[in-house]
Amino acid sequence: MSFERILRWTLVAIAIAGLTAGIGARVSGRPDLANLAWTLGTAPVIGGLAVSIVRDFLAGRLGVDAIALLSMTAALALGQPLAGAVVALMYSGGNVLEDIAIARAEHDLRSLVDRAPRQAHRRDGERIEQVPVEAVAIGDQLLVRAGEIVPVDGVIHSALAIIDESAVTGEPIPVEKARGSAVLSGSLNAGETFELTVTAPAGESTYAGIVRMVTAAQTAKAPFIRLADRYALIFLPITLVIAFLAWLISGDLTRSLAVLVAATPCPLILAAPVAFIAGVAQAARRGILAKGGGALEALARAHTVLFDKTGTLTVGGARLLSVEVAPGEDPEEVLTLGASLEQASHHVLAKAVVAAAVDRGLKLKAPERVRETVGAGLCGVIDGRQITAGSREMLLSGGELSPWELRAIRRASWRSALIVFIAVDGRPIGALLLADELRADTPRAIRLLRDAGIARMVMITGDRAAAAQAIGAALDLDAVLADRVPSDKVEAVRSEQRLHPTIMVGDGINDAPALAAADVGVALGARGASASSEAADVVILTDRLDRVGEAIIIAQRARRIALQSIVVGMGLSLAAMVAATVGWLDPVPAAILQEVIDVAVILNALRALTPAHGRGGPRITAERGLALHHDHQVLFKDLDRLRNIVDALDDATPEAAAALIDEADRLVQGSVVMHEREDEGSVYPQLADVLRERYGLSAMSRAHREILHLARLLARIAEDLPLERVDRYLIRDAQRVIEAIETLVPTIRSD
């Protein structure tokens, strides 16, 4: 406990003792001893307050504590020691109440610091030694026992670990992490003992950064709080004028004393810091670290949000979009061969291909004699066949491209995708289209920001204009700035700042300058981008973009509660001053009333600790969630087949086209439509109860209705298939309808 806090508690103890002893003496019929006790209980508080005021004055600050000093001194001088003792208790007690309130608000922040690990279990050959966490170096092997806090950042060296990341990211459900998965320091080992390979020393690990940010959050002062200080200075001369008027009206200095006692402006002094610290603590519970009340205050005033694209609006990694195949080839076989070969590569695209194949339940094979050409592709032997996966230049000859190859390249261009061709014994059989994709929570994050009152949203990216514009249109952003380097991002931030308070949201090292330039920089720090986290004012510890909207809502609520506490508290204080001026309040009742106002203001400010809305509603069970996931996974094969039908219709004869359109109709009616109706009848009612958001299902519901409409159109086309009517126009219409259905269904899954 600091010296200043000890002094506060000592003064309040003296004030309580003096007031209690005086009351006892008065009851015993000794008014002289009572006055002495009240005077002795008041004098130390006057002395401590005088020292504090002089110290602040020498530092260039002048606060309204002077009113409390004046009222206590006047009470003793005018022979009203009981009033002085009550004010002394009120003032010193108010300071202690502030300490208690801030300590309550900082509890969640302090708990983050207090649980920081101090020791680590390091493997030294066959021996396990306990060492200070500062002695751990990159590459060390650590043992993390069941129930222990992970001391440093690292990757799992053993087979499997169950990690509870709730203290770091705010996510309450423990997750399973396989060998090679990254683990953040500060996480809890919720499973069996596992081994960890250190990737960052203690001082550079995630939890050390969190502790530094928590320290900043506890010490930084919000601009709104400084504004409250300036309002308090205006209150001082107003109080003196009203006290003078009370004396002029009554000719009694005791009435002026009552005004001074009622005017002690604790609502101004206490409300703002308590509310903003409470807001910072509430944000921390949700995995949002604001570096002090200033960051929270700026969030509450924001008008414009600028987003980086890659890793912020999108997942920041390649995902398989589609499998394009040569005539007569099977998409699953193409993906199986490509993924089997890519197992031997460490390229980021290779991981995406393998993950897509595993996600679809394909059985991969072990490649042999693999050779990789950096930047081009790789080749190897699978089941005795020479398999090659790589770029167009590596696989395709300089001759004329076949129609399916041209179609694959064209589709990759439309979707801003990378393309990996797959060949067997030198013959191309298919191509994999991979691209970055929107985060699953991005549409909801954008809607949440709109709901929070953000009027302008802009995406700024170094990516090409075509890819950027496609994402901007899908999210209904107000502007898209493409082909921008880091310096351009800084200039864009400054341009927006000239008009309105601006937030910049990013996740990478190249975003750090723009994050530092913005009124508020928000970093998605779950992936350990330390440069952006250090430059940002707010760090989202979990990999969730929608937490940005939550941070703004929490900040707005904290500011609203602070302002409400100040306005209501000062209004009540002014009413008490008026009552004292006209003689309705004597000094002692005025002091008691002011103490009641102070307690009410503090309790109201602490409301910022609680969520704006209850979270106790129904939830989707884990079993139901897994069932929904499985149902969506089953659609993959049907969607691939629909895509193949669209391609086959390019060169189909009328007879073959009729058969393909009929097959597509059976797939859509038997799989897609059944799935959509199941969602409408069963899933949506459950989600509506869980989300409790007016916008939560609107976009999904509109898309589902569009899918059902397209399915009806396809059924009409399929019904009208006598051979003489199957011309190129009907085939083109069928292609467009089938392709629209195939495109919309994955969109619903991602939303």
C-alpha positions in Angstrom: 0.0 0.0 0.0 1.4 3.4 -1.0 2.2 6.1 1.6 -0.6 8.4 0.2 -3.1 5.6 0.6 -1.9 4.9 4.2 -2.3 8.6 5.0 -5.8 8.7 3.6 -6.8 5.7 5.8 -5.1 7.3 8.8 -7.0 10.6 8.4 -10.3 9.0 8.0 -9.6 6.9 11.2 -8.8 10.2 13.1 -11.9 11.8 11.7 -14.1 8.9 12.8 -12.5 8.8 16.2 -12.9 12.5 16.8 -16.5 12.6 15.7 -17.4 9.5 17.8 -15.6 10.8 20.9 -17.3 14.2 20.6 -20.8 12.6 20.2 -20.1 10.5 23.3 -18.9 13.5 25.3 -22.0 15.5 24.2 -24.3 12.6 25.3 -22.5 12.6 28.6 -23.2 16.3 29.2 -19.7 17.5 28.5 -20.1 20.0 25.5 -16.6 21.4 26.1 -14.9 18.0 25.7 -17.2 17.3 22.7 -16.0 20.5 20.9 -12.4 19.7 21.7 -12.8 16.1 20.3 -14.4 17.4 17.1 -11.7 20.1 16.7 -8.9 17.5 17.2 -10.6 15.2 14.7 -10.8 18.0 12.1 -7.4 19.6 12.5 -5.3 16.8 11.1 -7.5 16.5 8.0 -7.2 20.3 7.5 -3.4 20.0 7.8 -3.2 17.1 5.3 -5.5 18.8 2.9 -3.5 22.1 3.1 -0.2 20.2 2.3 -1.9 18.5 -0.6 -3.3 21.8 -2.0 0.2 23.6 -1.7 1.9 20.7 -3.4 -0.7 20.8 -6.3 -0.3 24.5 -6.5 3.4 24.3 -6.8 2.9 21.7 -9.6 0.7 24.2 -11.5 -2.6 22.6 -10.4 -5.5 24.1 -8.4 -8.4 22.0 -7.6 -11.7 22.4 -5.8 -10.3 20.7 -2.6 -9.9 24.4 -1.6 -13.7 24.4 -0.9 -13.4 21.6 1.6 -10.4 23.3 3.3 -12.3 26.6 3.5 -15.5 25.0 4.9 -13.6 23.0 7.6 -11.5 26.1 8.6 -14.6 28.3 8.7 -16.5 25.8 10.8 -13.8 25.8 13.5 -13.4 29.6 13.3 -17.2 30.2 13.6 -17.6 27.8 16.6 -19.2 25.0 14.6 -16.7 22.1 15.4 -19.4 19.5 14.8 -19.9 20.7 11.2 -16.1 20.8 10.8 -15.9 17.2 12.0 -18.6 16.0 9.7 -17.0 17.7 6.7 -13.6 16.2 7.7 -15.2 12.7 7.8 -17.0 13.5 4.5 -13.8 14.6 2.8 -11.4 11.9 4.1 -14.1 9.3 3.7 -14.7 10.4 0.2 -11.0 9.8 -0.6 -11.2 6.4 1.0 -14.4 5.6 -0.9 -12.6 6.6 -4.1 -9.7 4.2 -3.3 -12.2 1.4 -2.6 -14.2 2.1 -5.8 -11.1 2.2 -7.9 -9.7 -0.9 -6.3 -13.0 -2.7 -7.1 -12.8 -1.4 -10.7 -9.2 -2.4 -11.0 -9.7 -5.9 -9.6 -9.8 -7.6 -13.0 -6.7 -5.6 -14.1 -4.8 -6.4 -11.0 -5.7 -10.1 -11.2 -3.9 -10.2 -14.6 -0.8 -8.8 -13.1 -0.9 -10.9 -9.9 -1.1 -14.2 -11.8 2.0 -13.5 -13.8 4.2 -16.6 -13.4 7.5 -16.2 -11.6 9.1 -19.6 -12.0 9.4 -22.1 -14.9 10.3 -25.9 -15.1 13.1 -26.2 -17.6 14.4 -29.5 -19.0 18.1 -30.0 -18.7 18.8 -33.4 -20.3 16.9 -35.9 -18.2 16.6 -33.5 -15.2 13.9 -30.9 -14.6 15.1 -27.8 -12.8 13.0 -24.9 -11.5 14.4 -21.5 -12.7 13.2 -17.9 -12.5 11.1 -17.1 -15.6 13.6 -14.4 -16.6 16.3 -17.1 -17.0 14.3 -18.9 -19.8 15.8 -18.5 -23.3 14.5 -19.1 -26.8 14.7 -22.8 -27.7 14.5 -24.1 -24.1 12.3 -27.0 -23.4 9.8 -26.3 -20.5 7.5 -28.6 -18.6 4.1 -27.1 -17.9 2.3 -29.1 -15.3 -1.5 -29.5 -14.9 -3.1 -26.4 -13.5 0.0 -24.2 -14.1 0.2 -20.8 -15.9 2.2 -21.0 -19.1 5.2 -18.8 -18.3 6.4 -17.7 -21.8 5.2 -17.9 -25.4 6.1 -21.1 -27.1 4.9 -24.1 -29.2 3.7 -27.4 -27.9 6.4 -30.1 -28.1 4.3 -33.0 -26.8 1.4 -34.6 -28.6 -1.6 -32.7 -27.2 -2.5 -30.0 -24.7 -5.8 -28.5 -23.4 -5.3 -24.8 -22.9 -7.6 -22.3 -21.1 -6.9 -18.9 -22.6 -9.7 -17.0 -20.8 -7.4 -14.8 -18.8 -5.6 -13.7 -22.0 -8.2 -13.7 -24.7 -11.5 -13.6 -22.8 -12.6 -16.9 -24.4 -14.1 -19.1 -21.7 -13.9 -22.5 -23.4 -10.6 -24.4 -23.2 -9.2 -25.4 -26.6 -7.2 -28.5 -27.7 -3.9 -27.7 -29.2 -1.8 -30.2 -31.2 1.9 -30.6 -31.4 3.5 -27.5 -33.0 0.6 -25.2 -32.0 1.4 -21.8 -30.5 0.6 -21.2 -26.9 0.4 -17.7 -25.3 2.0 -17.0 -22.0 -0.6 -16.4 -19.3 -2.8 -19.2 -20.5 -3.7 -22.0 -18.1 -2.9 -25.7 -18.6 -6.4 -27.2 -18.2 -5.2 -30.7 -19.1 -2.3 -33.0 -18.5 1.4 -32.0 -18.3 2.9 -31.0 -21.6 6.2 -29.9 -22.9 6.8 -26.4 -24.5 9.5 -25.1 -26.8 10.2 -21.5 -25.9 9.8 -19.0 -28.8 10.1 -15.7 -26.9 11.8 -14.8 -23.6 9.7 -13.7 -20.6 10.2 -9.9 -21.3 9.0 -10.2 -24.9 6.2 -12.7 -24.3 2.5 -11.9 -24.7 1.9 -11.8 -20.9 4.7 -9.4 -20.3 3.2 -7.0 -22.8 -0.2 -7.4 -21.1 1.3 -6.5 -17.7 2.9 -3.4 -19.2 -0.4 -2.4 -20.8 -2.3 -3.0 -17.5 0.2 -0.7 -15.7 -0.4 2.0 -18.3 -4.2 1.5 -18.0 -4.0 2.0 -14.2 -2.0 5.2 -14.4 -3.1 7.1 -17.6 -5.6 9.9 -17.1 -8.5 10.3 -19.5 -9.0 13.7 -21.2 -12.6 13.6 -19.9 -11.2 13.4 -16.4 -9.0 16.4 -17.0 -12.0 18.2 -18.4 -13.9 17.4 -15.2 -11.0 19.0 -13.3 -11.4 22.2 -15.3 -15.2 22.2 -14.7 -14.4 21.9 -11.0 -12.3 25.1 -11.1 -15.3 26.9 -12.5 -17.3 25.6 -9.6 -15.0 27.2 -7.0 -15.8 30.9 -7.8 -19.5 30.0 -8.2 -19.5 28.5 -4.7 -17.8 31.5 -3.2 -20.4 33.8 -4.9 -23.3 31.8 -3.6 -21.8 31.7 -0.1 -21.4 35.5 -0.2 -25.0 35.9 -1.3 -26.2 33.7 1.6 -24.4 36.0 4.0 -25.8 39.1 2.4 -29.4 37.7 2.6 -29.2 36.5 6.2 -26.3 38.4 7.7 -25.3 35.1 9.3 -21.9 33.6 8.4 -23.2 30.2 9.6 -25.5 30.1 6.6 -22.5 30.8 4.3 -20.8 27.9 6.1 -23.7 25.7 5.3 -23.3 26.6 1.6 -19.6 25.8 1.6 -20.3 22.4 3.3 -23.0 21.5 0.8 -20.7 22.6 -2.1 -17.9 20.1 -1.6 -17.7 18.8 -5.2 -16.9 15.2 -4.7 -19.1 14.2 -7.7 -16.7 16.1 -10.0 -13.7 14.7 -8.2 -14.7 11.0 -8.0 -17.2 10.2 -10.8 -15.0 10.4 -13.9 -12.0 8.4 -12.7 -14.1 5.7 -11.1 -16.3 5.3 -14.2 -13.4 5.1 -16.7 -11.3 2.7 -14.6 -14.4 0.6 -14.3 -14.8 0.7 -18.1 -11.2 -0.3 -18.6 -11.8 -3.3 -16.2 -15.0 -4.3 -18.0 -13.1 -4.2 -21.3 -10.3 -6.4 -19.9 -12.9 -9.0 -19.0 -13.8 -9.3 -22.7 -10.2 -9.6 -23.8 -9.8 -5.9 -24.7 -6.9 -4.0 -23.1 -7.3 -0.3 -23.2 -4.1 1.6 -22.2 -5.8 3.9 -19.8 -8.9 6.0 -19.5 -7.6 8.3 -22.3 -7.9 5.5 -24.9 -11.4 4.7 -23.6 -12.4 8.3 -23.8 -11.2 8.6 -27.4 -13.0 5.4 -28.4 -16.2 6.8 -27.1 -15.9 9.9 -29.3 -15.0 8.0 -32.5 -16.7 8.8 -35.8 -14.6 7.0 -38.4 -12.9 3.6 -38.4 -10.2 2.6 -40.9 -9.4 -1.1 -41.3 -6.4 -2.9 -42.7 -7.5 -5.7 -44.9 -5.2 -8.7 -44.7 -5.4 -10.3 -41.2 -7.9 -7.8 -40.0 -11.0 -8.0 -42.2 -9.8 -11.2 -43.7 -8.2 -14.3 -42.1 -4.8 -13.4 -43.4 -4.0 -16.7 -44.9 -4.9 -18.8 -48.0 -8.1 -20.8 -48.1 -9.3 -23.2 -50.8 -12.0 -21.6 -52.8 -12.7 -24.2 -55.5 -11.3 -27.2 -57.4 -11.3 -26.7 -61.2 -10.9 -30.0 -63.1 -10.2 -31.1 -66.7 -13.0 -32.9 -68.5 -13.6 -36.3 -67.1 -11.6 -35.8 -63.9 -12.8 -36.1 -60.3 -12.4 -33.0 -58.0 -11.8 -35.2 -54.9 -9.0 -37.1 -56.7 -7.4 -33.8 -57.8 -7.5 -32.4 -54.3 -6.3 -35.7 -52.8 -3.3 -35.9 -55.0 -2.5 -32.2 -54.6 -2.8 -32.3 -50.8 -0.8 -35.6 -50.5 2.1 -34.0 -52.4 1.8 -30.7 -50.5 2.3 -32.6 -47.2 6.1 -32.5 -48.0 6.1 -28.7 -48.3 6.3 -26.0 -45.6 4.9 -23.3 -47.9 1.8 -21.4 -46.5 -0.2 -22.5 -49.5 0.7 -26.1 -48.9 -0.7 -26.0 -45.4 -4.0 -24.5 -46.7 -4.4 -27.3 -49.3 -3.7 -30.0 -46.8 -6.1 -28.4 -44.3 -8.8 -28.3 -46.9 -8.4 -31.9 -47.8 -8.4 -33.0 -44.2 -11.5 -30.9 -43.5 -13.3 -32.8 -46.3 -12.4 -36.1 -44.9 -10.1 -37.2 -47.7 -7.5 -39.9 -47.1 -4.1 -38.6 -48.0 -1.1 -40.7 -49.2 2.6 -40.4 -48.5 4.6 -38.9 -51.3 8.0 -40.2 -52.3 11.1 -38.6 -53.9 9.7 -35.1 -53.5 11.6 -32.2 -55.1 10.6 -28.6 -54.5 11.4 -25.6 -56.7 11.3 -22.5 -54.6 8.6 -20.1 -55.8 7.3 -22.5 -58.5 6.1 -25.8 -57.0 7.0 -29.3 -56.2 6.9 -32.8 -57.7 7.0 -36.3 -56.3 5.7 -39.9 -56.7 2.4 -41.1 -55.4 1.3 -44.7 -56.1 3.9 -45.0 -58.8 2.6 -41.9 -60.7 4.6 -38.6 -61.1 2.5 -35.9 -59.5 3.3 -32.2 -59.9 1.8 -29.2 -58.1 2.8 -25.7 -59.0 2.4 -22.5 -61.0 1.1 -22.1 -64.5 4.6 -21.5 -65.8 5.9 -24.7 -64.2 3.2 -27.0 -65.4 1.8 -25.6 -68.6 3.7 -25.5 -71.8 4.1 -22.4 -73.9 1.5 -23.6 -76.3 -2.2 -22.8 -76.5 -4.2 -23.3 -73.3 -7.1 -25.7 -73.2 -10.6 -24.3 -72.5 -10.7 -25.7 -69.0 -7.3 -24.1 -68.2 -8.4 -20.8 -69.6 -11.6 -21.0 -67.5 -9.6 -21.8 -64.3 -7.2 -18.9 -64.9 -10.2 -16.6 -65.6 -12.0 -17.6 -62.4 -8.8 -17.1 -60.4 -8.6 -13.6 -61.8 -12.2 -12.8 -61.0 -11.8 -13.9 -57.4 -8.3 -12.5 -56.9 -7.1 -16.0 -56.2 -3.8 -17.8 -56.4 -3.9 -20.9 -58.7 -2.0 -24.2 -58.2 -2.2 -26.6 -61.1 -2.0 -30.4 -60.5 -0.6 -32.7 -63.1 -0.3 -36.5 -63.3 2.6 -37.8 -65.4 2.9 -34.4 -67.0 -0.8 -34.1 -67.9 -2.7 -31.3 -66.1 -5.8 -32.7 -64.5 -7.0 -29.9 -62.4 -6.3 -26.7 -60.5 -6.8 -25.5 -56.9 -7.9 -21.9 -56.4 -6.8 -20.4 -53.1 -7.4 -16.9 -51.7 -7.7 -14.9 -48.5 -11.3 -14.8 -47.2 -13.3 -12.8 -44.8 -13.2 -13.6 -41.2 -16.3 -15.4 -40.1 -17.1 -12.6 -37.6 -16.4 -9.7 -40.0 -20.0 -9.0 -41.2 -21.2 -9.0 -37.6 -18.3 -6.7 -36.6 -19.2 -4.2 -39.3 -22.9 -4.3 -38.2 -22.0 -3.9 -34.6 -19.9 -0.8 -35.4 -22.8 0.7 -37.3 -25.0 0.0 -34.4 -22.5 1.7 -32.1 -22.8 4.9 -34.1 -19.7 4.7 -36.3 -20.7 6.9 -39.3 -17.8 6.1 -41.7 -15.8 2.9 -42.3 -12.9 2.7 -44.7 -10.7 -0.2 -45.8 -7.1 0.6 -46.6 -4.8 -2.1 -48.0 -1.7 -2.7 -50.0 -3.7 -5.3 -52.0 -4.8 -4.8 -55.6 -7.9 -2.7 -56.3 -10.0 -5.6 -57.7 -9.6 -7.8 -54.6 -10.1 -4.8 -52.3 -13.2 -3.5 -54.1 -14.8 -7.0 -53.9 -14.4 -7.1 -50.1 -15.5 -3.5 -49.8 -18.7 -4.2 -51.7 -19.5 -7.3 -49.7 -19.2 -5.4 -46.4 -20.9 -2.2 -47.6 -17.9 -0.1 -46.6 -18.0 3.7 -47.3 -14.6 3.7 -49.1 -11.8 1.4 -50.2 -8.2 2.6 -50.6 -6.1 0.0 -52.4 -2.4 -0.3 -53.4 -1.3 1.7 -50.3 2.1 1.4 -48.6 2.5 2.0 -44.9 3.3 5.8 -45.4 0.1 6.0 -47.5 -1.9 4.5 -44.6 -0.5 7.2 -42.2 -1.5 9.9 -44.6 -5.0 8.4 -45.0 -5.4 8.4 -41.2 -4.3 12.0 -40.9 -6.8 13.0 -43.7 -9.7 11.4 -41.8 -8.5 12.9 -38.5 -8.8 16.4 -39.9 -12.5 15.8 -40.2 -13.5 13.6 -37.3 -12.0 11.5 -34.5 -10.6 8.4 -36.1 -9.8 4.8 -35.2 -7.3 2.7 -37.1 -7.6 -1.1 -36.8 -4.8 -3.4 -37.9 -2.8 -6.4 -36.9 0.6 -6.4 -38.7 4.0 -4.7 -38.3 3.3 -2.5 -41.3 0.2 -1.2 -39.6 2.1 0.2 -36.6 2.8 3.7 -38.0 -0.9 4.2 -38.9 -2.0 2.8 -35.5 0.3 5.3 -33.7 -0.9 8.2 -35.9 -4.7 7.6 -35.3 -6.7 9.1 -32.4 -7.1 5.5 -31.3 -5.0 2.6 -32.6 -6.7 -0.8 -32.2 -4.4 -3.8 -32.7 -5.6 -7.4 -33.1 -2.8 -8.8 -30.9 -3.8 -12.5 -30.6 -1.2 -13.5 -33.2 1.6 -11.8 -31.4 2.2 -8.8 -33.7 4.2 -7.0 -31.0 5.0 -3.9 -33.0 1.4 -3.1 -33.7 0.4 -4.0 -30.1 3.0 -1.6 -28.7 1.9 1.2 -31.1 -1.8 0.8 -30.4 -3.9 2.4 -27.7 -6.2 -0.6 -27.5 -5.2 -4.3 -28.0 -7.7 -7.0 -28.7 -6.3 -10.1 -27.1 -8.6 -12.6 -28.7 -8.7 -13.1 -32.5 -12.1 -11.5 -32.8 -12.8 -8.4 -34.9 -16.2 -7.9 -33.4 -14.5 -7.0 -30.1 -13.7 -3.6 -31.7 -17.4 -2.8 -31.6 -17.7 -4.1 -28.1 -14.8 -1.9 -27.0 -16.6 1.2 -28.5 -19.8 0.3 -26.8 -18.1 -0.2 -23.4 -16.3 3.1 -23.8 -19.4 5.0 -24.7 -21.2 3.6 -21.7 -18.3 4.5 -19.4 -18.3 8.0 -20.7 -22.1 8.3 -20.5 -22.1 7.0 -16.9 -19.3 9.4 -15.9 -21.1 12.4 -17.4 -24.4 11.3 -15.9 -22.8 11.0 -12.4 -21.2 14.4 -12.8 -24.4 16.2 -14.0 -26.7 14.5 -11.5 -24.3 14.8 -8.6 -23.5 18.4 -9.2 -27.2 19.2 -9.8 -28.0 17.7 -6.3 -25.0 19.7 -4.8 -26.3 22.9 -6.3 -29.8 22.2 -5.0 -28.3 21.6 -1.5 -26.4 24.9 -1.8 -29.6 26.8 -2.7 -31.4 25.1 0.2 -28.6 26.2 2.5 -28.7 29.7 1.1 -32.4 30.2 2.0 -31.9 28.7 5.4 -33.4 25.2 4.9 -30.1 23.4 5.7 -27.8 24.0 8.6 -24.1 23.1 8.3 -24.3 19.6 9.9 -27.3 18.3 7.8 -25.7 19.9 4.7 -22.6 17.8 5.3 -24.5 14.6 5.8 -26.6 15.2 2.7 -23.4 15.9 0.7 -22.0 12.6 1.9 -25.1 10.7 0.7 -24.7 12.4 -2.7 -21.0 11.3 -2.8 -21.9 7.6 -2.1 -24.7 7.7 -4.7 -22.3 9.1 -7.3 -19.6 6.5 -6.7 -22.1 3.6 -6.8 -23.5 4.9 -10.1 -20.0 5.2 -11.6 -19.3 1.6 -10.6 -22.2 0.6 -13.0 -19.6 0.8 -15.7 -18.2 -2.5 -14.4 -21.2 -4.4 -15.5 -22.1 -5.3 -19.1 -24.6 -3.1 -20.9 -26.8 -6.1 -21.6 -27.3 -9.4 -19.7 -25.6 -12.4 -21.1 -27.7 -15.0 -19.4 -29.8 -16.0 -22.3 -30.1 -19.4 -23.9 -27.1 -20.9 -25.7 -26.7 -23.3 -28.6 -25.4 -26.6 -27.1 -22.0 -28.0 -28.1 -23.8 -31.1 -29.6 -26.1 -28.9 -31.7 -23.2 -26.8 -32.8 -21.3 -29.8 -34.0 -24.4 -31.1 -35.8 -24.8 -27.8 -37.6 -21.1 -27.9 -38.6 -21.5 -31.5 -39.9 -24.6 -30.6 -41.9 -22.7 -27.7 -43.6 -19.7 -29.9 -44.3 -21.9 -32.5 -46.2 -22.8 -29.7 -48.7 -19.2 -29.5 -49.9 -19.5 -32.5 -52.3 -22.8 -31.3 -53.7 -21.4 -27.8 -54.3 -18.4 -29.2 -56.0 -20.6 -31.3 -58.3 -22.8 -28.3 -59.1 -19.6 -26.4 -60.1 -18.6 -29.3 -62.4 -22.1 -29.3 -64.0 -21.7 -25.6 -64.8 -18.4 -26.3 -66.5 -19.7 -29.4 -68.3 -22.6 -27.3 -69.8 -20.1 -25.3 -71.8 -19.6 -28.0 -74.4 -22.6 -30.3 -73.8 -24.9 -31.6 -76.5 -28.6 -30.9 -76.0 -29.1 -34.5 -74.7 -26.2 -34.2 -72.3 -27.2 -30.7 -71.2 -30.7 -31.9 -70.4 -29.3 -34.7 -68.2 -26.9 -32.3 -66.4 -29.6 -29.7 -65.7 -31.9 -32.5 -64.4 -29.1 -33.7 -62.1 -28.4 -30.2 -60.9 -32.1 -29.8 -60.1 -32.1 -33.1 -58.1 -29.0 -32.0 -56.1 -30.4 -28.6 -55.3 -33.9 -29.8 -54.3 -32.6 -32.9 -52.5 -29.7 -31.3 -50.6 -29.5 -27.5 -50.7 -33.3 -26.7 -50.4 -33.7 -29.3 -47.6 -30.8 -27.7 -45.8 -32.2 -24.2 -46.2 -35.6 -25.2 -44.9 -34.1 -27.0 -42.0 -32.2 -23.8 -41.1 -35.4 -21.7 -41.4 -37.5 -24.0 -39.4 -35.1 -25.1 -36.7 -31.8 -23.3 -36.6 -33.0 -19.7 -37.0 -35.4 -19.7 -34.0 -32.6 -21.0 -31.8 -30.1 -18.4 -33.1 -32.6 -15.6 -32.7 -32.9 -16.4 -29.0 -29.1 -16.6 -28.6 -28.1 -13.5 -30.6 -30.8 -11.1 -29.3 -29.7 -8.6 -32.0 -32.1 -6.9 -34.4 -29.6 -7.3 -37.2 -28.3 -10.7 -36.2 -30.1 -12.9 -38.9 -31.4 -10.4 -41.4 -28.6 -10.8 -44.0 -28.6 -14.5 -43.6 -32.4 -14.7 -44.0 -32.4 -12.6 -47.1 -29.7 -14.8 -48.7 -31.7 -18.0 -47.8 -34.8 -16.6 -49.5 -32.7 -15.8 -52.6 -31.4 -19.4 -52.7 -35.0 -20.8 -52.4 -36.1 -18.4 -55.2 -33.2 -19.6 -57.5 -34.0 -23.2 -56.7 -37.6 -22.6 -57.9 -36.2 -21.1 -61.1 -34.0 -24.1 -61.7 -37.0 -26.4 -61.1 -39.0 -24.6 -63.7 -36.1 -24.9 -66.2 -35.8 -28.7 -65.4 -39.5 -29.2 -66.0 -39.2 -27.6 -69.5 -36.7 -30.0 -71.0 -38.1 -31.6 -74.2 -35.0 -32.0 -76.4 -36.1 -29.6 -79.1 -36.1 -26.7 -76.6 -32.6 -27.2 -75.2 -30.8 -24.5 -77.0 -27.8 -22.4 -76.0 -30.0 -19.7 -74.4 -31.7 -22.2 -72.0 -28.3 -23.7 -71.2 -26.8 -20.3 -70.4 -29.8 -19.5 -68.1 -29.3 -22.8 -66.3 -25.6 -22.1 -65.9 -26.3 -18.7 -64.4 -28.9 -20.0 -61.9 -26.8 -23.0 -60.8 -23.6 -20.9 -60.4 -25.6 -18.3 -58.3 -26.8 -21.1 -56.0 -23.3 -22.5 -55.7 -21.9 -19.1 -54.8 -24.6 -18.1 -52.3 -24.4 -21.2 -50.2 -20.8 -20.8 -49.1 -21.5 -17.2 -48.3 -24.2 -18.3 -45.9 -21.8 -20.7 -44.2 -19.2 -18.0 -43.7 -21.7 -15.5 -42.2 
